[in-house]
Amino acid sequence: MANIAFLGTGLLGSAFAEAAAKRGDTVTAWNRSPDKVQALAQFGVKAASTPADAVRGASRVHLVLKDDAVVEEVIAAARPSLSSDAVLIDHSTTLPTLTAVRATRFQAEGLKYLHCPVFMGPPAARKALGSMLVAGPKALFESVKDELAKMTARLEYLGERSDLAAVNKLFGNAMIIGVTAMTADVLTIAQASGVDLLDAVKLLGLLDLNGMVSGRGAEMAKGNFTPTFELAMARKDVGLMLEACGNRPMAVLPAIAARMDQLIAAGHGAKGTSALGIDAVGGAQAARR
């Protein structure tokens, strides 16, 4: 089995390290807070005191870190002990532009680097569920594909454009955060209206959210704002939602109302609600459609 390292053992990193050790890999891990690594000893994960100690002799180095600055800092600390054959597998959620710069620089310096962010929480990581995105050199991906496939239920190679996994990770997280925030507002409406919160969640299950994204999202992306639900009418409904909640704190609906007001004032009230994305597809050009 492989000799691998994990740099960063927060909730997700520790779950990955635990799963790898249970699969039979020899796992060494480092974390800024040593107690988080020591908690993995029960699974056979060896603790390292520095990133350089962790990566010594590792064929793969998995990074699960906070942001771009920490990724740069930790890789710099690990490099003195990094094998020339080691592959850096970066699962961190990072800024696309900085990811591209980093990947280009590493390639010029001879480092083997793939950006591999994931859509999964710790329970999914322990059971190799969820999805993993990969961007980077295809030959390098092919060399570790089988090992990465052991970590996830769905492995998506997006190509050699080095920032593409980072961009797609932001797409997904935006949707996750947006749906979570909107659900919070639905529960606020329910609470204000004396409806059981679980009943409100059950109602949401009747909606085909995937169909809405694929259907309305595709029309929006094409700049087709033909109304089936006019923006002005949707704004009226958002007003009712806000009125029903009174002065209770809300996550996103007030911002949506403000954006609708801007678009209606600009003359888009008769378009479909998908006009909320009019600027994303080129406002002036889309306005003529």
Buried (B, 14 or more C-beta within 10 A) or exposed (E): EBBBBBBBBBEBBBBBBBBBBEBEBBBBBBBBEEEBBBBBEEBBBBBBEBBBBBBBEBBBBBBBBBEBEBBBEBBEBBBEBBBEEBBBBBBBBBBBEBBBBBBEEBBEEEBBBBBBBBBBEBEBBBEBBBBBBBBBBEEBBEBBEEBBEEBBEEBBBBEBBBBBBBBBBBEBEEEEEEEEBBBBBBBBBBBBEEBEEEEBEEEEEEEEEEEEEEEBBEBBEEBBBEBEEBBBBBBEEBEEBBEEBEEEEBBBBBEBBEBBEEBBEEEBBEBBBBBBBBBEBEBEEBBEB
